[in-house]
Amino acid sequence: MLFSLGQPFSLAWMNLKCYTIEGSLMPYVVRRFPSCSPPNSTRLIVNCQNVCSLPEDIITVPKEVEALCLSGDIKVLEAQTFQAFPELHYLRLMIKKDVAISPRAFIDLNKLQYLFIVFQNLQSCSKLIDICETFFPMPSLQTLVLSDLLHFFLSLKSSPRGSVKQLMPDSFSSSLSQKQHPSSLAPAVPTSWSQKEGKSPEGQNRCFLQNLRWSFSPMTLGEILILALEIEKLDSLSLENTNPRFKSQTFPVCDLASRFSLRSLSLSQIFFKTFDAVKYDACRSLEKLALVRNQLEYVDSLILYKMPQLQLLDLSLNNLHWGLCPPVYKRMNFTSKLQIMNFSGNNVSNLQAYAFSCLPYLQELLLYASNIKRIDSMAFSGLHQLKVLNLEDNYIIHLTNHSFSSLSTLAFLNLRHNPIEVLTTYFSQVKELHLSGFIFSCNTSRPFFHDFPLLEKLHHSVIVQGSYRGHFNFSHLSNLRVLVVFNLADAIKDIPKADAQYLFQNLTHLEVLHLMESGLEYVSPVLFRDMKSLQLLVLQSELILTLDASFQDQMGQLRYFYLNTGNFGCYCSNAWFVSWAPGKKDLFVSIVHPLRCQQLTTIDFILFMATSSLILFLMSFLLIHVTCGSELFFLIYILRGWWHRLCGEIGKGKRFEYDAFVSYCRQDQNWVLQNLVPNLERNGPPFLKLCLHSRNFVVGKAIVDNIMDNLYRSRKVICVISPHSLCNHWCSLELSLATYRLLAEPDDTLILVFLERRSRYQLSSYHRLAKLVKKKTYIDWPEKPTAQLVFWDRLRKSLKHGKAWLG
C-alpha cells in the first residue's frame, strides 16, 4: 500500500506508482530511486515505475517537479508529453521495448539540462524520426546520454543545432547511468557547439564538443580516433571498456591527452599493466586523471612531479602499492597540488608514517577496500587541509591517539566494516561519521561519541558490547542533522523499554532520522518530542510497530515519512494512521509493503485468547462449584481412581501403607487413642497399622490433599460416627470422599462405627449417611465390656477380610 500525497509544492495526490523526495534527502531513500541521480541541489524529484501510458500515468505529478525519472513499458512518446513540467531540468527515461518518439516529444522543455534515455532491448531505430529535430529543441541541454544507439553520434556530427556540451553514446551497454566516481570527472564548462563564423563551408560542420564519453564499444582506439577526426578539442574524454578483448602492457595515455588538449581523462577497463614516464610531458596539461579498474601493477612514483597540474588522481581498483610520495620529494622540496586522491581497491597493507607528506593540499583521500591492517602514528602527517577520509572495508583493529592527530580540519570520516575494538582518538572537527561493526569497550563515565562534539551526520551500525551496554544514547549529540542507525535493538537490549523512548532527546536540529531494526515496538510521542526540525523519517524492517496517536501532533514539520515495514501492527491503536495519512496535504507518506494484519499470528493475540479462555474457565468452575461442589469432588475422585487402575497401581498384589484410615472428630479423639488404636495396633495378631490425621498428615500440605492421599494409601476406611462427627465439616468431607471411593473401586472399603445407637429416623436429616446405613454394613460400639471383646474381634476380621458384621 502506498499513501502518496502532494508535496508542500502542490496539494494534489501523487500517483500510486510514484515516489517523491528532495535532492538533498534522496541519499537516505535511494532504494526507492534506482538509477535516478539528479544533482543534490534539485528541489523536487519524482520517480515513477511501471509506467505504461504517457502522459496519463504522470498526470498527478506536481508541475513544480525539477527531476523526473520514468521506467516501464512505454511504447509511444507523443508530442509535448512533458509540457506540463516547465521547471524540468533533469529527465531520465528507461524504456524496455521499442518506442516511437515524436519529433516534438521534448518541446517546451526550455530548462532541461540533462537528458538520459535508456533503450533496453531496442530492435531498430526506424521509429526515431529526425533525431536532430527530436533532441535539439532544448536550448539549455548540456548532457545527452543515449544507449544502444551508436549511429546517433554519426548523425550528430553533421548537426549544428543545439548546445550539447557532454555526449555519452553508450553502445551495447546494459545501463546508461554515469559510471564514474562523483569526483572523477570535471563538470561541463559552458561552451557552445555551433558553426564557426567566417569559416569555409567545409569547416562549418566542425564540432566543438566539450565532454565525450565512450563506453562498451567494440571499436578499437584507432577507430574511435578516426571517428572523432572532426573534433578539434575536448575538455574531458572518458573511455570505458573499449576493445576489452586484448590486454596490453602499456596504453598511449598521454597521446590521447595531447591529441585533444585534454584537461580531464578517464580510462576504465582498458586493461594495461604499466603507466611509465616515457611521454609524461604530453600529460602536463591534465588536471584530472582516472585510471580505474585496469589491472595496473606499476605507476611511476614520480607521476605527481611530472604532472604538476594534477588536482584529481583516481587509481582505484588496480593492483598497486602505495609509493607516490617517495623520500626524494623531501630532498627536492616538492609538494603536489593534488586535492583529491582515490587509491581504493589496491594493496596498501600498512600506512607508514608520513606516507602522504607530499600532499599538503589534499582535501579528499579515499582508501576503502585497500587491505589496510595497520596505521602507524603520524601516517597522515602533513594533511592539514584534509576534509574527507574514507577507510571503509579494511582490516583496521586498533586506532591510537596519534593516528589522526594532524587532521585538524577533518569533517568526514568513514570507518565502516572495520573490526575495530578500541577507538580512543579525538576527532574534534569531524562532522560526518560512518561506523559499522564496532565493539566498544570504553569507560561509561564519558557519554557516547564524546570525541565527536561537532558531529552533524552519523551513520551507525555497531555491535555495542562492554560497559556501553545500558548507557547507549544519542541525546548529547545536539548538533546532529542526520542520524542513520541500523541494528539499534542490539545496542539497547539492556535498556528498559520505557527508557528507550528517551534515546533521542535534545536533537532539536535533526532533519533526517532513519531507523532499521530498532527494536522499538512502541513508538511514543516522547521519542520525537525534541525533533522540531525533522523533515524525513524512515522506519525500516521493524518486526512490530505501533504508532501512538499523539505522533501526529509531534510531527507537524515532517514532510516525508517512509514506512518500509511489512508488519505494521493491525491494532485499533493504529487506526488513526489510515485516516491521518491521506489528510496531510503537506506530507508525503510511503508504505512500501502492503499493510498486512498480523493480529491472528502475533503473540499478543495468542496471549489474549489464552487469558480469555482462562477467565471463562475460572468463571465456569466457580459456577459449577457453587451449584454442585460435592459432585465435583465426587467426579475428581472417580477419575483419580480410574486413572490409578488404568496405570496398574490398584489391583491384585497391591501393598497399602496403612490397613485403615480412621475418620473421627476432635471430640472423639480420646476414644480413638485409648480404645481403637491400642486394640488394633497393639493387640494381635494381626497387628494393624492405622492412619490418623493427628499423627500421619503431612504438615503444610492442604487438608483435602492429605485426606485424599491417605485414603488412597489405606486398604480400608473406618468412619467413627457420633453426634459430634455428624456436625463436623471435615468428618463429613472424609465420609463423602470415602463414599466416592466406593463407586470408583470395586472392593468394599468403608466400615461405619457408631459410638452411640441412633435410629434411622434420627439419621434421616443426614441423607448421605442414611443411604449408606440402608446399603452398607456397620458396627455399633457396645457399652458392656464382654461385648467389647466381640466388637474388636469383629472389627479386626472386617479389616482383614473386607466384611463387617452387623451388630
C-alpha positions in Angstrom: 0.0 0.0 0.0 1.3 3.4 -0.8 -0.1 6.7 0.5 1.3 9.3 -1.8 0.3 12.9 -1.3 1.2 16.2 -2.7 4.3 18.0 -1.6 4.4 21.4 0.0 4.6 22.5 -3.6 1.2 21.0 -4.5 -1.9 19.8 -2.9 -2.6 17.1 -5.5 -2.5 13.4 -4.8 0.6 11.6 -6.2 0.2 8.6 -8.5 0.5 5.3 -6.7 3.4 4.4 -9.0 5.5 7.4 -8.0 7.8 8.3 -5.1 8.8 11.9 -4.2 11.7 13.4 -2.4 14.0 16.4 -2.4 17.5 16.2 -3.8 19.3 16.8 -0.5 17.3 14.0 1.2 17.4 11.4 -1.6 20.6 9.6 -0.4 18.6 8.4 2.6 15.8 6.7 0.5 18.0 5.9 -2.5 16.4 2.4 -2.8 13.2 4.0 -4.0 15.1 6.0 -6.7 17.2 3.4 -8.5 19.4 4.9 -11.3 17.8 8.3 -10.7 20.7 10.6 -9.8 20.0 14.3 -10.4 22.1 17.0 -8.7 21.7 17.3 -5.0 20.5 20.9 -5.5 17.4 19.6 -7.2 14.4 20.9 -5.3 11.8 18.2 -6.1 12.4 14.7 -7.6 9.8 12.2 -8.7 10.5 8.6 -9.7 7.7 6.6 -11.3 7.9 2.9 -12.0 5.7 0.6 -14.1 4.7 3.4 -16.4 2.7 2.2 -19.4 0.9 5.2 -20.8 2.1 8.8 -21.1 1.1 11.3 -20.1 -1.8 9.6 -18.3 0.4 7.8 -15.7 2.1 11.1 -14.7 -0.9 13.4 -14.8 -0.8 13.9 -11.0 2.9 14.6 -10.7 3.4 18.1 -9.3 4.0 20.7 -12.0 6.9 22.1 -10.0 9.0 18.9 -10.4 12.6 19.5 -11.5 13.8 15.9 -11.9 11.6 13.2 -13.4 12.6 9.5 -13.8 10.3 7.1 -15.6 10.6 3.4 -16.3 8.2 0.8 -17.7 6.7 -0.4 -20.9 6.4 2.9 -22.7 5.6 2.4 -26.4 5.0 6.0 -27.6 6.2 9.4 -26.7 3.6 11.8 -28.1 4.2 15.4 -28.9 4.5 17.7 -25.9 4.4 14.8 -23.5 6.2 16.8 -20.8 4.9 20.3 -21.5 3.1 20.3 -18.1 6.5 20.4 -16.3 8.1 23.7 -17.3 10.7 23.6 -14.4 12.1 20.2 -15.5 15.9 20.3 -15.8 16.6 16.5 -15.4 14.8 13.8 -17.3 15.6 10.1 -17.4 13.6 7.5 -19.4 14.2 3.8 -19.1 12.3 2.2 -22.0 12.1 -1.6 -22.1 10.8 -2.1 -25.6 10.9 -0.5 -29.0 9.4 3.0 -28.8 8.1 5.6 -31.2 9.3 9.1 -30.4 7.6 12.1 -31.8 9.9 14.9 -33.1 8.0 17.2 -30.7 8.1 14.9 -27.7 10.5 17.2 -25.8 9.3 20.5 -27.0 8.8 23.4 -24.5 11.5 21.9 -22.1 13.5 25.1 -22.2 15.2 24.5 -18.8 16.1 20.8 -19.4 19.9 20.4 -18.9 20.2 16.6 -18.5 18.5 14.0 -20.7 19.1 10.3 -20.3 17.4 7.7 -22.5 18.0 4.0 -22.0 16.7 1.9 -24.9 16.5 -1.6 -23.4 16.1 -4.4 -26.0 15.8 -1.9 -28.8 15.2 -3.8 -32.0 15.6 -1.0 -34.5 15.8 2.8 -34.9 13.2 3.0 -37.6 10.7 4.8 -35.2 13.2 7.5 -34.3 12.0 10.3 -36.5 14.6 13.0 -37.3 17.0 12.6 -34.4 18.3 16.2 -34.6 14.8 17.7 -34.5 13.8 15.4 -31.7 16.7 16.1 -29.3 17.7 19.6 -30.0 14.8 22.0 -29.5 16.1 22.3 -25.9 18.3 25.4 -25.6 19.6 24.6 -22.1 20.6 21.0 -22.8 24.1 20.2 -21.6 24.2 16.5 -21.2 22.7 13.9 -23.6 23.0 10.2 -22.9 21.7 7.5 -25.2 22.2 3.8 -25.0 22.2 1.2 -27.9 22.3 4.0 -30.4 25.8 4.0 -31.9 24.7 5.6 -35.2 23.5 8.6 -33.3 27.0 10.0 -32.9 27.5 9.9 -36.7 24.3 11.9 -37.4 25.0 14.3 -34.6 28.4 15.4 -36.1 26.7 17.0 -39.0 24.1 18.8 -37.0 25.0 22.4 -36.0 21.9 22.8 -33.8 21.8 22.7 -30.0 24.2 23.4 -27.3 25.1 19.9 -26.0 28.3 20.1 -24.0 28.6 16.5 -22.9 27.8 13.5 -25.1 27.7 9.9 -24.0 26.8 7.5 -26.8 27.0 4.3 -24.8 26.9 1.4 -27.2 25.8 -2.0 -26.2 25.5 -1.0 -22.5 23.1 -2.6 -20.1 22.8 0.6 -18.1 23.3 4.2 -19.0 23.8 5.7 -15.6 27.0 7.7 -15.5 29.6 5.1 -14.4 32.1 7.2 -12.6 33.1 8.4 -9.1 31.4 11.7 -8.3 34.8 13.4 -8.1 36.3 11.6 -11.1 35.4 13.9 -14.0 35.1 17.6 -14.2 31.6 19.1 -14.6 30.8 20.5 -18.0 32.1 24.0 -18.6 29.6 26.0 -20.7 30.5 26.3 -24.3 28.5 26.1 -27.5 28.5 23.6 -30.2 27.8 25.6 -33.3 29.2 26.8 -36.5 32.3 29.0 -36.6 31.6 32.2 -38.2 33.9 33.1 -41.0 34.9 29.5 -41.8 34.6 27.9 -45.1 31.7 25.6 -45.8 34.0 22.7 -45.4 34.8 23.7 -41.8 31.3 24.9 -40.8 30.3 21.5 -39.6 33.3 21.0 -37.3 32.1 20.3 -33.8 33.3 21.8 -30.6 32.0 19.2 -28.2 33.4 19.6 -24.7 32.9 16.3 -22.9 32.9 12.9 -24.7 32.3 9.6 -23.0 32.6 6.3 -25.0 31.8 3.1 -23.2 31.3 -0.6 -24.0 32.2 -0.2 -27.7 33.6 -3.0 -29.9 35.7 -0.4 -31.7 39.5 -0.1 -31.3 41.1 3.0 -30.1 42.3 3.8 -33.7 38.7 3.5 -35.0 37.4 5.8 -32.3 40.1 8.4 -33.2 39.2 8.2 -36.9 35.5 8.7 -36.0 36.4 11.7 -33.9 38.6 13.4 -36.5 36.4 16.4 -36.8 36.6 17.1 -33.1 39.5 19.5 -32.7 39.5 19.9 -29.0 37.9 18.2 -25.9 37.9 19.3 -22.3 37.1 15.8 -21.0 37.4 12.3 -22.5 36.2 9.1 -20.9 36.8 5.7 -22.4 35.3 2.7 -20.7 35.6 -1.0 -21.7 36.6 -0.2 -25.3 38.1 -3.1 -27.1 38.4 -5.3 -24.0 39.3 -8.4 -26.0 43.1 -7.7 -25.8 45.2 -6.8 -22.9 48.4 -4.8 -23.4 51.4 -3.8 -21.3 51.0 -0.1 -21.9 48.5 2.3 -23.3 49.1 5.7 -25.0 47.5 7.7 -22.2 49.5 10.9 -22.8 49.0 10.6 -26.6 45.2 10.9 -26.0 45.7 13.9 -23.7 47.9 15.6 -26.3 45.6 14.8 -29.3 42.6 16.6 -27.8 44.3 19.0 -25.4 42.5 17.4 -22.6 42.2 18.7 -19.0 40.4 15.6 -17.8 41.0 12.0 -18.9 39.3 8.8 -17.7 40.3 5.3 -18.8 38.4 2.4 -17.3 38.7 -1.3 -18.0 41.2 -0.8 -20.8 43.4 -3.4 -19.2 47.0 -2.3 -19.3 49.6 -3.1 -16.6 52.1 -0.1 -16.6 51.9 3.7 -16.8 55.5 4.8 -17.2 57.2 8.1 -17.7 58.0 7.9 -21.5 55.7 10.7 -22.6 54.7 12.4 -19.4 55.4 15.8 -21.0 52.3 15.3 -23.1 50.3 14.9 -20.0 51.4 18.1 -18.2 48.2 19.9 -19.0 46.0 17.2 -17.3 44.2 18.4 -14.2 42.2 15.2 -13.7 43.3 11.7 -14.4 41.4 8.5 -13.7 42.8 5.1 -14.4 40.2 2.8 -12.9 40.0 -1.0 -13.0 42.8 -1.5 -15.5 44.8 -4.2 -13.6 47.6 -1.7 -13.3 50.7 -3.1 -11.5 53.1 -0.2 -11.9 52.8 3.6 -11.9 55.8 5.8 -11.9 56.5 7.0 -8.4 57.3 10.5 -9.8 54.0 10.9 -11.5 53.0 13.8 -9.3 56.2 15.6 -10.1 55.9 15.0 -13.8 52.2 16.0 -13.9 52.3 19.2 -11.8 48.8 20.4 -12.7 47.0 17.3 -11.4 44.3 18.1 -8.9 42.5 14.8 -9.1 44.1 11.3 -9.4 42.0 8.2 -9.4 44.0 4.9 -9.4 41.3 2.8 -7.7 40.6 -0.9 -8.3 44.1 -1.9 -9.6 47.0 -3.9 -8.2 49.2 -1.1 -6.9 51.2 -0.5 -3.7 51.3 3.0 -2.2 54.5 4.8 -3.1 53.6 8.2 -4.6 55.4 10.3 -2.0 59.0 8.9 -2.3 61.8 10.2 0.0 63.3 12.1 -2.9 60.5 14.6 -2.8 61.7 15.8 0.6 65.2 16.5 -0.8 63.6 18.2 -3.8 61.3 20.2 -1.5 58.5 19.2 -3.8 54.8 19.3 -2.9 51.9 18.4 -5.2 48.8 20.5 -5.9 46.7 17.3 -5.8 43.3 17.9 -4.0 41.5 14.5 -4.5 43.2 11.1 -4.3 41.3 7.8 -4.8 43.6 4.8 -4.1 40.8 2.4 -3.1 40.8 -1.2 -4.1 44.6 -1.6 -4.1 47.1 -3.4 -1.8 48.2 -0.9 0.7 48.5 -3.2 3.8 50.3 -0.8 6.1 50.2 3.0 6.2 53.6 4.1 7.3 54.5 7.4 9.0 54.5 10.4 6.7 53.1 8.3 3.8 51.3 11.4 2.4 53.8 14.1 3.3 54.0 15.4 -0.3 50.2 16.2 -0.4 49.7 19.3 1.8 46.7 20.5 -0.4 44.9 17.2 -0.3 41.2 17.5 0.7 39.8 14.1 -0.1 41.6 10.8 0.5 39.7 7.6 -0.4 41.3 4.3 0.7 38.3 2.0 1.1 38.9 -1.8 0.5 42.6 -1.3 0.3 43.6 -4.2 2.6 44.8 -1.9 5.3 45.7 -3.7 8.5 47.8 -1.1 10.4 48.0 2.6 10.6 51.3 3.9 12.1 51.4 7.0 14.2 51.8 10.2 12.1 50.7 8.3 9.0 48.5 11.2 7.9 51.1 13.9 9.0 51.1 16.9 6.7 47.5 16.6 5.5 46.5 19.8 7.2 43.7 20.6 4.7 42.1 17.1 4.5 38.4 17.1 5.0 37.3 13.7 3.7 38.9 10.4 4.7 37.3 7.1 3.7 38.8 3.9 5.3 35.8 1.7 4.8 36.1 -2.1 4.3 39.6 -2.6 5.6 41.1 -4.7 8.5 41.9 -2.0 11.0 41.7 -3.2 14.6 43.3 -0.5 16.7 43.4 3.3 16.3 45.9 5.2 18.6 45.7 8.7 19.8 48.3 9.8 17.2 46.7 8.0 14.2 44.8 11.1 13.2 46.5 13.8 15.3 47.4 16.1 12.4 43.9 16.0 10.8 42.6 19.2 12.4 40.2 20.0 9.5 38.8 16.5 9.0 35.0 16.8 8.5 34.1 13.4 7.0 35.3 10.0 8.4 34.1 6.6 7.2 35.3 3.6 9.3 32.5 1.2 8.3 33.2 -2.5 8.1 36.4 -2.5 10.1 36.9 -4.9 13.1 38.0 -2.0 15.4 38.0 -3.0 19.1 39.2 0.3 20.7 38.5 3.8 19.5 40.5 6.3 21.5 41.3 9.0 19.0 39.8 12.5 19.5 38.1 13.9 16.4 37.2 17.5 17.4 36.3 18.7 13.9 34.6 15.7 12.3 31.1 16.5 11.2 30.2 13.3 9.3 30.9 9.8 10.6 30.2 6.3 9.3 30.6 3.4 11.7 29.9 -0.3 11.3 30.9 -3.5 13.1 32.5 -1.8 16.1 32.9 -3.4 19.5 33.1 -0.8 22.2 34.9 -1.4 25.5 35.1 2.0 26.9 34.5 4.0 30.1 30.9 4.9 30.6 31.8 8.0 32.6 32.1 9.7 29.2 29.0 10.0 27.1 28.6 8.0 23.8 30.7 9.6 21.0 32.2 12.1 23.3 35.1 12.5 20.9 32.9 14.0 18.2 31.5 17.2 19.7 30.7 18.8 16.3 29.1 15.7 14.7 26.3 16.6 12.3 25.8 13.3 10.3 26.1 9.9 11.8 25.6 6.5 10.0 25.7 3.9 12.8 25.6 0.1 12.5 27.6 -1.0 15.5 27.7 -4.0 17.8 27.9 -2.5 21.2 29.4 -4.5 24.0 31.1 -4.0 27.3 30.4 -1.1 29.6 28.4 0.9 27.0 25.5 -1.5 27.2 22.7 0.0 29.2 24.2 3.6 28.7 23.7 3.9 25.0 22.0 7.1 23.7 22.4 10.0 21.2 21.0 12.8 23.4 24.3 14.7 23.9 24.9 15.0 20.1 23.0 18.2 20.0 24.4 19.3 16.6 23.1 16.2 14.7 21.2 16.9 11.5 21.3 13.3 10.0 21.1 10.1 12.0 21.0 6.7 10.3 21.0 3.8 12.8 20.9 0.1 11.9 20.7 -2.7 14.5 19.7 -0.4 17.3 18.0 -3.3 19.0 21.3 -4.9 19.9 22.6 -1.7 21.5 19.6 -1.1 23.7 18.5 -4.6 24.7 19.8 -4.0 28.2 17.9 -0.7 28.5 14.3 -0.8 29.9 11.7 -0.2 27.2 10.4 2.9 29.0 13.9 4.5 28.9 14.4 3.6 25.3 11.9 6.3 24.3 14.5 8.9 25.5 17.3 7.9 23.2 16.9 10.9 21.0 16.4 13.8 23.5 17.8 17.2 22.7 18.2 16.5 19.0 16.5 19.8 18.1 18.5 20.2 14.8 17.8 16.7 13.5 16.4 16.7 9.9 16.8 13.1 8.9 16.1 10.0 11.0 16.5 6.5 9.5 15.9 3.6 11.9 16.3 0.0 10.8 15.7 -3.0 13.1 15.5 -0.6 16.1 13.6 -3.0 18.4 11.2 -0.1 19.3 8.0 -2.0 19.3 6.1 1.0 20.5 6.7 4.5 19.1 5.5 7.1 21.5 5.4 10.9 21.0 8.2 11.2 23.6 10.6 9.6 21.0 10.2 12.6 18.7 9.4 15.3 21.2 12.6 17.4 20.7 12.9 16.9 16.9 11.5 20.2 15.9 13.4 20.3 12.6 12.7 16.7 11.4 11.8 16.5 7.7 12.4 12.9 6.7 11.6 9.8 8.8 12.3 6.3 7.6 11.3 3.3 9.7 12.6 0.1 8.1 12.4 -3.6 9.0 10.5 -3.2 12.2 9.1 -6.5 13.4 6.2 -4.9 15.3 5.3 -1.3 15.0 2.7 0.6 16.9 2.4 4.4 16.5 0.9 6.3 19.2 -1.9 8.7 18.1 0.0 11.6 19.6 2.6 11.1 17.0 0.7 13.3 14.6 0.8 16.2 17.0 4.6 16.0 17.3 5.3 15.7 13.6 3.8 18.9 12.3 7.0 19.8 10.4 7.5 16.4 8.9 7.5 16.4 5.1 8.4 12.8 4.2 7.5 9.6 6.0 8.8 6.2 4.6 7.4 3.2 6.4 9.4 0.4 4.9 8.0 -2.5 7.0 5.5 -5.2 6.2 4.5 -5.8 9.9 2.7 -2.5 10.7 0.5 -3.5 13.7 -3.1 -4.2 12.8 -4.4 -2.8 16.0 -7.1 -0.2 17.0 -4.3 2.0 18.3 -3.0 2.3 14.7 -6.4 3.0 13.1 -5.8 6.8 13.2 -2.9 6.4 10.7 -5.2 5.3 7.9 -7.2 8.5 8.0 -4.4 10.8 9.0 -2.0 10.0 6.1 -4.4 11.0 3.3 -5.4 14.1 5.2 -1.9 15.6 5.4 -1.6 17.6 2.3 1.9 18.8 3.1 3.3 15.3 3.8 4.4 12.5 1.5 3.7 9.1 3.1 5.0 6.0 1.6 4.3 2.5 2.9 6.5 0.3 0.7 4.9 -3.0 1.6 1.2 -3.7 1.7 -0.3 -3.4 5.2 -0.8 -7.0 6.5 -2.8 -7.6 9.6 -0.6 -9.7 11.8 -3.1 -10.0 14.7 -4.0 -13.6 14.1 -0.5 -14.8 14.4 1.1 -12.5 16.9 2.0 -13.4 20.4 -0.4 -10.6 21.6 -3.4 -12.4 20.1 -2.3 -15.7 21.5 -2.0 -14.3 24.9 -5.3 -12.6 24.6 -7.0 -15.8 23.6 -5.3 -17.7 26.4 -6.3 -15.1 29.0 -9.9 -15.0 27.8 -10.1 -18.8 27.9 -8.6 -18.9 31.4 -11.1 -16.3 32.7 -14.0 -18.1 31.1 -12.8 -21.4 32.6 -12.5 -19.9 36.1 -15.9 -18.4 35.9 -17.4 -21.7 34.8 -15.5 -23.6 37.5 -16.8 -21.2 40.3 -20.4 -21.6 39.0 -20.1 -25.4 39.0 -18.5 -25.4 42.4 -21.3 -23.3 43.9 -24.1 -25.3 42.4 -22.7 -28.8 42.6 -19.5 -28.6 44.6 -19.8 -32.0 46.3 -20.5 -33.7 42.9 -17.3 -32.1 41.7 -15.2 -33.8 44.4 -17.1 -37.0 43.5 -16.1 -36.7 39.9 -12.4 -35.9 40.7 -12.1 -38.9 43.0 -13.8 -41.2 40.4 -11.4 -40.1 37.7 -8.4 -40.4 40.0 -9.4 -44.0 41.0 -10.0 -44.8 37.3 -6.5 -43.5 36.4 -4.7 -45.4 39.1 -6.5 -48.6 38.0 -5.5 -47.9 34.4 -1.9 -47.5 35.4 -2.0 -50.7 37.3 -1.5 -49.0 40.7 -4.7 -50.6 42.1 -5.3 -54.3 41.8 -4.1 -57.6 43.0 -0.9 -57.7 45.0 -1.1 -54.0 45.8 0.5 -53.3 49.2 -1.1 -50.4 51.1 0.8 -48.2 53.5 -2.0 -48.4 56.1 -4.6 -51.0 56.9 -7.2 -48.5 57.7 -7.8 -44.7 57.5 -9.6 -43.5 60.6 -12.1 -40.6 60.2 -13.0 -39.0 63.5 -13.7 -35.6 65.1 -11.7 -33.9 67.8 -14.4 -34.7 70.5 -14.0 -38.5 69.7 -10.2 -38.4 69.8 -9.9 -39.9 73.3 -11.9 -43.0 72.3 -9.8 -43.4 69.2 -6.5 -43.1 71.1 -7.5 -45.1 74.2 -9.6 -47.8 72.7 -9.3 -48.1 68.9 -5.6 -47.7 68.4 -4.4 -50.0 71.3 -6.8 -52.8 70.3 -6.0 -52.8 66.6 -2.3 -51.9 66.6 -1.0 -53.5 69.8 -3.3 -56.5 70.4 -3.0 -59.2 67.9 -2.3 -60.9 65.7 -3.0 -59.4 63.3 -1.2 -56.2 64.3 -2.8 -53.5 62.1 -1.4 -50.1 61.1 -3.9 -47.1 61.3 -3.7 -43.7 59.6 -4.7 -40.9 62.0 -4.9 -37.3 60.9 -3.3 -36.2 64.2 -0.1 -38.1 63.6 0.1 -39.1 59.9 -0.9 -36.0 58.0 1.9 -34.1 56.3 2.5 -30.7 57.9 2.0 -27.8 55.5 0.1 -29.8 52.9 -3.5 -28.9 52.0 -6.1 -30.8 54.2 -8.0 -32.0 51.3 -4.9 -33.4 49.6 -3.8 -35.0 52.9 -7.2 -36.7 53.2 -7.3 -37.9 49.5 -3.7 -39.1 49.5 -4.1 -41.1 52.8 -7.4 -42.5 51.7 -5.6 -43.9 48.6 -2.8 -45.3 50.8 -5.2 -47.2 53.1 -6.8 -50.5 52.4 -10.0 -49.7 54.4 -11.7 -46.6 55.8 -13.1 -46.5 59.3 -15.6 -43.7 59.9 -16.3 -43.2 63.6 -19.9 -41.8 63.8 -21.1 -39.8 66.8 -23.3 -36.8 67.3 -20.2 -34.6 67.2 -18.8 -36.1 64.0 -22.2 -35.6 62.2 -21.8 -31.9 62.8 -18.1 -31.7 61.9 -17.3 -30.3 58.4 -14.1 -32.3 57.9 -15.7 -35.6 59.0 -18.5 -35.0 56.6 -15.9 -34.4 53.9 -14.0 -37.6 54.7 -17.2 -39.6 54.7 -18.1 -38.1 51.3 -14.6 -39.0 49.8 -14.9 -42.5 51.3 -18.2 -42.8 49.6 -16.8 -41.7 46.3 -14.1 -44.3 46.7 -16.8 -47.0 46.9 -18.0 -46.0 43.5 -14.5 -45.7 42.0 -13.3 -49.1 43.3 -15.0 -52.5 43.2 -13.9 -53.5 46.7 -15.9 -52.9 49.9 -13.6 -50.4 51.6 -15.9 -48.5 54.0 -16.6 -49.5 57.6 -19.0 -47.5 59.8 -18.6 -47.5 63.6 -21.4 -45.9 65.7 -20.3 -44.8 69.2 -24.0 -44.3 70.1 -27.0 -46.1 68.9 -29.3 -43.9 66.7 -32.5 -44.8 64.9 -32.7 -44.4 61.1 -35.3 -41.7 61.7 -32.7 -39.7 63.6 -30.3 -40.2 60.7 -32.8 -39.0 58.1 -31.5 -35.4 58.2 -28.1 -36.8 57.2 -29.3 -38.2 53.9 -25.9 -39.4 52.7 -25.3 -41.4 55.9 -28.9 -42.6 55.9 -28.4 -44.1 52.4 -25.2 -45.8 53.5 -26.9 -47.3 56.5 -29.5 -48.8 54.2 -26.9 -50.4 51.9 -23.7 -50.9 53.9 -22.8 -52.9 57.0 -21.9 -51.0 60.2 -20.8 -51.8 63.7 -22.1 -50.3 67.0 -19.8 -49.7 69.9 -21.2 -51.7 72.9 -21.2 -50.5 76.5 -20.7 -53.9 78.1 -17.0 -55.0 78.5 -17.8 -58.5 77.5 -19.4 -57.3 74.3 -16.5 -55.1 73.5 -14.2 -58.1 73.1 -16.6 -59.4 70.5 -16.6 -55.9 68.9 -12.8 -55.8 68.5 -12.8 -59.3 67.1 -15.5 -58.5 64.5 -13.7 -55.2 63.5 -10.4 -56.9 63.2 -11.9 -59.6 60.9 -13.7 -57.0 58.9 -10.5 -55.1 58.3 -8.8 -58.4 57.3 -11.4 -59.9 55.1 -13.4 -56.9 54.0 -16.8 -58.0 55.6 -18.2 -56.2 58.6 -20.8 -57.8 60.7 -24.0 -56.3 61.7 -24.1 -55.7 65.5 
